[in-house]
Amino acid sequence: MARAMYDYTLSILEKVSFDVHLFTVEFQKALKLLLPHEIEDLKVYVMELIKQNPQLAPCLSY
């Protein structure tokens, strides 16, 4: 249960990866809610997701 919020965040980001705006909004929420070590893991996950979906790159400007 320790990483429940992190796992939930990953599932949400994956589901909204079709829309840059939604993805950016959810990514910003995650940055506010997750713990510092989870944010580092999230950054790695998002970088891998951006490799698969280059249109999501603008979300990193936030």
C-alpha positions as CSV (number, residue, x, y, z in Angstrom):
1,M,0.0,0.0,0.0
2,A,3.0,2.3,0.4
3,R,3.1,3.0,-3.3
4,A,-0.6,3.0,-4.0
5,M,-0.8,6.7,-5.0
6,Y,2.3,6.3,-7.2
7,D,0.7,3.2,-9.0
8,Y,-2.6,5.0,-9.3
9,T,-0.8,8.0,-10.9
10,L,1.0,5.8,-13.4
11,S,-2.3,4.3,-14.5
12,I,-3.9,7.7,-14.9
13,L,-1.0,9.1,-16.9
14,E,-1.1,6.1,-19.2
15,K,-4.8,6.5,-19.7
16,V,-4.6,10.2,-20.6
17,S,-1.4,9.9,-22.7
18,F,-3.5,10.4,-25.8
19,D,-4.1,14.1,-24.9
20,V,-1.2,16.5,-24.2
21,H,-3.3,18.9,-22.1
22,L,-4.8,16.2,-19.9
23,F,-1.4,14.5,-19.5
24,T,0.1,17.8,-18.4
25,V,-2.7,18.5,-15.9
26,E,-2.3,15.0,-14.4
27,F,1.5,15.3,-14.3
28,Q,1.3,18.6,-12.4
29,K,-1.1,17.0,-9.9
30,A,1.2,14.1,-9.4
31,L,4.2,16.4,-8.7
32,K,2.2,18.1,-5.9
33,L,1.0,14.8,-4.3
34,L,3.8,12.3,-4.5
35,L,6.7,12.0,-2.2
36,P,10.2,13.1,-3.4
37,H,11.5,9.7,-4.1
38,E,8.3,8.8,-6.0
39,I,8.7,12.0,-8.1
40,E,12.1,10.8,-9.2
41,D,10.7,7.4,-10.3
42,L,7.8,9.3,-12.0
43,K,10.3,11.4,-14.0
44,V,12.0,8.2,-15.3
45,Y,8.6,6.7,-16.2
46,V,7.5,9.9,-18.0
47,M,10.8,10.1,-20.0
48,E,10.2,6.5,-21.2
49,L,6.6,7.3,-22.1
50,I,7.7,10.4,-24.0
51,K,10.0,8.2,-26.1
52,Q,7.0,6.2,-27.1
53,N,4.7,9.3,-27.5
54,P,6.9,12.3,-28.5
55,Q,3.8,14.6,-28.6
56,L,3.9,14.6,-24.8
57,A,7.2,16.4,-24.6
58,P,5.7,19.8,-23.9
59,C,4.5,18.6,-20.5
60,L,8.1,18.6,-19.3
61,S,8.2,22.4,-19.5
62,Y,6.2,22.6,-16.4
